[in-house]
């Protein structure tokens, strides 16, 4: 990326970095956070990955697909493990939509335009990113296997994978889980407690309560879907009854320990939570720029 970065691109980059930071400062049971590391990854891994991926994601010279590959490559080279492929897959088209925004039309409309205009070359960049980090079970398909050259656009490839991967599902449903469900949960919780970290936790709990996690299912099938949903329902009910969310801290620790003892890592849900935070920040930034 060139040395000249516009104030708007810097603002977008900071929104992304803030979203990634709240990913580790909020207590999301089963995931890596400042409260509990695990799964062979540390908080430092996630923070370092965010820092090195940000310049790639805001580079206006890169297409969506190249943003994804360059950001994943930078993260992999820095930490040597797959911390943020899902985050980057979700955030790249959202960042592209914000970069393309012309102060007319909604952010969602711009995002749909980005998704509709992805190319076969974008798919090739993303296939390369997936091959680089080799997440378990991702990209293996009888149709459009990532080991082969793509014959479809990136969004078409996501359409093929959407029934088994919730991140891919966002590409063909204009990020419905993020822009419809996640944003409402965030604002509901933030308006109640005025605390971003608790709002993040509420988004994560809500998503995991309603949508089976693709990352868990790739590892275990549907073995733990009922357990995870039950635990999140208990958490959600406990939070709904208190004006002091810190009162559920012990419950969070207990569920986190249980999940990690079983190897349960709701990684896809964490990625969708980061994307929700990015949407919150971009929405605020777009509103302020239009005033």
PyMOL commands that set and color helices and strands:
alter all, ss='L'
color gray80, all
select helices_A, chain A and resi 7-25+43-57+64-79+85-100+107-116+120-133+154-161+166-172+176-193+196-210+214-220+225-240+245-262+267-289
alter helices_A, ss='H'
color red, helices_A
deselect
rebuild
show_as cartoon
